[in-house]
């Protein structure tokens, strides 16, 4: 990528801008109003680089893409936080930044953590663009992004990097350095972007500050993660399509309940702070509940021409509480003989999201129906003298919801459904049946779950027991960290688990752990 020149706004540039529209923390219309600028504008001359957290793009569409940055103010530059600031965004059709195709003025303020979101519209489908931000004397790094193909286009390929679970303390983000180098169309990140928690046994580097509870504390945690050069490189190289899991807020939360059984009103304030910080730091659109950060929509649907429809799901915000909880400590645990698991009213996705997904998949005309969500769907239970075990925070803890999802595939006569996941810190390839591990129940979908970027996996003894107790799992390894490359074509989906030893070191080398293929028209995974 080219090195950017440092530019400064002149008073004439400011004079051309209109007065600032009234800002609310999540007002897209105000932040993106072309020509909007603060009252009494002045030239901003930075003492430190305000773009130290980099740039990012996400949620591509045929004619638009969401572009992100956040002004990081330090030292004497903190004085600029007292008033709204105007930030220019430029989009180019070439890497040399000579063919400018779009220009937007965004306004940000301390109310939104100095974050900037620009929905760059009027772009052409299925092509790459380059973009940058300018604020006063400072110019951001250049990012590269791309739009999706037009919905009617017959596309020959979609290449994705699937990633999840990047605990800052448990390894270096070298996997993102590798992802930045890959020839992929997008990064699909399925949760645990930050971790609120710490484990002193596995420290490779250290979080700054205590466990976040407030908006400012979650902002600081996100900023520390974005301070990693490899993560910034991955964001700058490709558009990201994203969803979240639990650690963006707190481990194992379910709806409005955390593991400490905190008063829901109190916990929802914490969740609102975490959600707002997440949206401030990610290239994601603000959902319809933008005025209430405690209830922000992240589930989305994206089309890649006629080749694939991709649904990104929210497995946390709307779910039923975990079944058969410990009265002293909530969250997930391993249970046997829990009758609550068979309650048909229990849901992982919530009634509305479940209906939205069912209707969308039933009406999809795409060759591949790809469901991206945060965890492993195939069963990992173990046979015990007291019955089969179930981990209540995963899909085994919501077996009726899983059965409904898979039965809907059967009822709608859908083929070529692929479920993608993360969370479990294992590379997994598996068959999905309405009745898990029952050979009399046909395979109706395929599953690929990526291992973690850094987060530590389970021991080999337990992993071996899971493999031997679950014949639907064709591959499962928890000893290595990394990401998964996916190539979707009209004939197949090819996957490659790219991994390295645990914990991830700064000079880590990634190799192919295994390859699996899903053939068009044949549910299930095949090695090679």
Secondary structure, DSSP 8 states (H G I E B T S, - for coil): ----------HHHHHHSEE-----TT-HHHHT-TTEE-SS------SS-TTTT-EEEEEEETTEEEEEEE----GGGGGGGGS-EEEEEEEESSTTS-SEEEEEEEEE-GGGTTEEEEEEES--TT-EEEEEEEETTEE---EEEE----TT-----EEEEEE----GGGS--HHHHHHHHS--SEEEE-S-SS-S---GGG-SS--SSSS--SHHHHHHHHHHHHT-HHHHHHHHHSEEEE---STTTSTT-BTTB-TT---HHHHHHHHHHHHHHHHHHSS----TTTT-TTS----EEEEETTTEEEEE--SSTT----SS--SSS-S--EESS-GGGG-TT--SS-HHHHHHHHHHHHH--SSEEEEE-SS--S----EETTEE-EETTSGGGGHHHHHHHHHHHHHTT---EEEEE-SSSSEEEEEEESSTT-TTS-EEEEEEE---SS-----HHHHHHHHHH-TTEEEEE-SEEEEEEEEE-SSEEEEEEEEEESS--TT---EEEEEEEEETT--S-EE-
